[in-house]
Each structure stands twice: as C-alpha cells, then as structure tokens.
Amino acid sequence: MADNELNSQMDDSSVIRAVCVYCGSSPGADSTFMGASRELGRALAGANLKLIYGGGTTGLMGAVAHGTLDAGGDVGAIIPSFLINREANHASLTMFEDLTITDTMHERKRQMFDRSDAFVALPGGIGTVEEIVEVMTWGQLGRHRKPIVLVNINGFWNPLIALLDHLRDTGFIHSAKLLQPIVAEQVKDVVPAILDAAVLARVAAESEPAIIEKL
C-alpha cells in the first residue's frame, strides 16, 4: 500500500459511506443466522450505507444482500469468476446493478477493502474468519483505522474473542490499541457502533496534530 494511499485512508477514517460484510455462503446450523443477516441488510439500507460484500446469493451472503435490496439499499457485489456457480450463478447475479467479477480471490478482497469504510463479520466459515482476521492484522499494523465489528449472534464469535484475549495475554499482540474489534451482541447495535467509532476516529485525528506539536 503506497504512503499517499495510506494517508488518504487515514484522513477519511471518520467518514462512513459503505460497509463491507463478511459472512458464510451457507445458512449455518442456527436458524437465527439467516434472520440476523437479513436484519443487518435492512439496517444498512435504513442508514443509507452501501453494502459491499462477496457477491454470493446463497446462505447468509444472499440473505444480507436481499435484506439490503428489499429495503431499497445499494449493494456492491464483488465475486471471483471461479466462484460463479458455487456461491452464485449468472442468473442470480443480474439483480446487482453494481457487480464486479474479479480474476482472483486476492483481487476480490482488495477491492472489498478499498471500497469499504468499515468491516462487519457475521457468522461464517474459514473464509469469513480469514477475511476478518486479515483486516484486523492490517489494523494492528497501522494500515487503516476503519471500524471492525464482530456480530456475536448467540455467542458465535466467542472462540475468536477468547483467542484474541489469549494472544494478548501471552504477549503476541503488541499494538492492542490498534486491534480493538467491536463486539455487537445484537444486529441492531451494529450501525450505531460503526457510527460511534467514526466519531471517535474523527476526534482522535483532530487531536493528533496537537500531540505532535507537544512532542
């Protein structure tokens, strides 16, 4: 990531226009996951926040997209060509006005990162875990200040939260202030948490010049 690109992202860290949602392409074993995903989509639309996500039309991915679209919201779907007919099909993808088909997973993830001002993880599998951990890693390294939210439906993310606590307690997280994902126990708390985090980011950014002057 170039320095000018990083600086631009730092300057815009308090502006929330689009939210990236990571989640499973399957419905999961708990029936509440699907309802929570649709609810999140409706909440994003209601707050005039664009959904950026991985383009799947099945499982939780499909639910959050339909929830957003049904509520009149805007969706940016980004899917690698090799996942078409696995997470979606050509016919179902026609529902998106903003559709990007990438060549690789890396390109998909990079576009999702670049086009989003915050990140939300609903329940999901290994891919979902990998994606949210990656943006947490970039945050710990100081590459962005975008809010990160774990939607802890029925305690789904408790094992990951416990692992982060373990890594911190055993001395392997050295920039804890840069790695503070927000835990939302209910979907209704997600959008307010993101907007509150944006306000805090703006206050922190405004205070930094004064701190630098004192140094």
C-alpha positions in Angstrom: 0.0 0.0 0.0 1.5 3.3 -1.0 2.0 6.1 1.6 -0.3 8.5 -0.2 -3.0 5.9 -0.3 -2.5 5.2 3.4 -2.7 8.9 4.3 -5.9 9.2 2.2 -7.4 6.3 4.1 -6.4 7.8 7.5 -7.9 11.2 6.6 -11.2 9.5 5.6 -11.4 7.1 8.6 -14.3 9.1 10.2 -16.5 9.0 7.0 -18.7 6.0 6.7 -20.4 5.5 3.3 -20.0 1.8 2.6 -19.8 -1.2 4.9 -18.1 -4.5 4.0 -19.9 -7.6 5.4 -18.1 -10.9 5.6 -20.3 -14.0 6.2 -21.0 -17.5 5.1 -22.3 -18.7 1.8 -24.2 -21.4 3.7 -27.1 -20.8 6.1 -25.3 -22.4 9.1 -26.9 -24.7 11.6 -28.6 -22.0 13.7 -31.8 -20.6 12.0 -31.3 -17.2 13.7 -28.2 -16.5 11.5 -30.3 -16.1 8.3 -32.7 -13.7 10.1 -29.8 -11.7 11.5 -28.2 -11.4 8.1 -31.4 -10.0 6.6 -31.8 -7.7 9.5 -28.3 -6.3 9.0 -29.0 -5.7 5.3 -32.2 -3.7 6.2 -30.2 -1.8 8.8 -27.6 -0.8 6.3 -30.2 0.3 3.8 -32.0 2.3 6.5 -28.9 4.2 7.4 -28.1 4.9 3.7 -24.9 2.8 3.9 -23.9 0.8 0.9 -23.3 -2.9 1.4 -20.0 -4.2 -0.1 -19.8 -7.9 0.0 -18.5 -11.0 -1.8 -21.3 -11.4 -4.3 -22.8 -14.7 -3.1 -26.5 -15.2 -3.5 -26.9 -18.3 -1.2 -26.7 -18.7 2.6 -26.0 -15.7 4.8 -24.4 -13.8 1.9 -27.6 -14.0 -0.1 -29.7 -13.0 3.0 -27.7 -9.8 3.7 -27.8 -8.8 0.1 -31.6 -9.4 -0.3 -32.2 -7.7 3.0 -30.4 -4.6 1.7 -32.0 -4.6 -1.7 -35.5 -5.3 -0.4 -35.2 -2.3 1.9 -34.2 -0.1 -1.1 -30.4 -0.1 -0.3 -27.4 -0.1 -2.5 -25.2 -3.2 -2.9 -21.7 -3.6 -4.4 -21.1 -7.3 -5.2 -17.6 -8.5 -5.8 -17.1 -12.1 -6.8 -14.2 -14.1 -8.5 -15.2 -15.8 -11.7 -14.3 -19.2 -10.4 -16.9 -18.9 -7.6 -19.8 -18.3 -10.0 -21.9 -21.4 -10.0 -20.7 -22.1 -6.4 -21.7 -19.1 -4.4 -23.9 -17.7 -7.1 -25.0 -18.2 -10.7 -25.1 -15.9 -13.7 -28.9 -15.5 -13.4 -28.9 -14.6 -9.8 -26.1 -12.0 -10.3 -28.4 -10.0 -12.6 -30.1 -8.5 -9.5 -27.0 -6.3 -8.9 -26.5 -3.0 -10.7 -23.0 -2.8 -9.2 -21.3 -6.1 -10.0 -17.6 -6.7 -10.2 -16.2 -10.0 -11.4 -12.6 -10.5 -10.5 -9.9 -13.0 -11.7 -8.6 -13.9 -8.2 -9.6 -14.0 -4.5 -6.8 -11.5 -3.8 -8.3 -9.0 -6.2 -11.8 -9.5 -4.7 -10.5 -9.0 -1.1 -8.5 -5.9 -2.1 -11.5 -4.3 -3.8 -13.7 -5.1 -0.8 -11.2 -3.4 1.4 -10.6 -0.4 -0.7 -14.4 0.3 -1.3 -15.4 0.0 2.3 -15.2 2.3 5.3 -16.0 -0.3 8.0 -16.0 -4.1 8.2 -18.6 -6.4 9.8 -18.3 -10.1 10.3 -21.5 -12.2 10.6 -21.2 -15.9 11.2 -19.3 -17.9 8.6 -16.7 -20.5 7.8 -12.9 -20.5 7.3 -13.1 -17.9 4.5 -15.0 -15.5 6.8 -12.5 -16.0 9.6 -9.6 -15.5 7.3 -11.1 -12.2 5.9 -11.9 -10.6 9.2 -8.6 -11.6 10.7 -6.8 -10.1 7.7 -8.4 -6.7 8.2 -7.6 -6.9 11.9 -4.0 -7.7 11.0 -3.8 -4.6 8.7 -5.3 -2.5 11.5 -2.8 -3.7 14.1 0.0 -2.8 11.6 -1.4 0.7 11.3 -2.5 0.3 7.7 -6.1 1.5 8.4 -8.4 2.8 11.1 -11.6 1.6 9.8 -14.1 0.2 12.4 -14.3 -3.6 12.7 -17.4 -5.3 14.2 -18.0 -8.9 15.1 -21.7 -9.7 15.2 -21.7 -12.2 18.0 -25.1 -13.9 17.3 -25.7 -16.5 20.0 -22.0 -16.3 21.0 -20.8 -17.3 17.6 -17.6 -15.3 17.8 -16.8 -16.1 21.5 -14.0 -18.6 20.5 -12.3 -15.9 18.3 -12.7 -13.3 21.1 -11.1 -15.8 23.6 -8.2 -16.4 21.1 -7.5 -12.7 20.8 -7.5 -12.4 24.6 -5.1 -15.3 24.8 -2.8 -13.8 22.2 -2.8 -10.5 24.1 -2.2 -12.2 27.5 0.7 -14.2 26.1 2.4 -11.2 24.7 1.8 -11.7 21.0 -0.3 -8.6 20.4 1.9 -5.6 20.9 -0.4 -2.9 19.5 -3.6 -3.6 21.4 -4.9 -0.1 20.9 -4.9 -0.7 17.1 -6.6 -4.1 17.5 -9.9 -3.5 19.2 -12.7 -5.1 17.2 -16.2 -4.0 18.4 -18.4 -6.9 19.6 -22.1 -6.4 18.9 -24.3 -8.9 20.6 -27.3 -7.9 18.5 -27.7 -6.7 14.9 -29.5 -3.5 16.0 -26.2 -2.4 17.7 -24.0 -2.7 14.6 -24.8 0.5 12.7 -24.7 2.7 15.9 -21.4 1.1 16.9 -19.9 1.9 13.5 -21.1 5.5 13.5 -19.9 6.0 17.1 -16.4 4.6 16.1 -16.3 7.0 13.2 -16.9 9.9 15.7 -14.1 8.7 17.9 -11.8 8.3 14.9 -12.5 11.9 13.9 -11.8 13.2 17.5 -8.5 11.2 17.6 -7.4 12.5 14.2 -8.1 16.1 15.2 -6.1 15.7 18.4 -3.0 14.2 16.7 -1.6 17.5 15.4 -1.7 18.9 18.9 0.1 15.9 20.3 2.7 16.1 17.6 3.3 19.8 18.4 3.9 19.0 22.1 6.4 16.3 21.1 
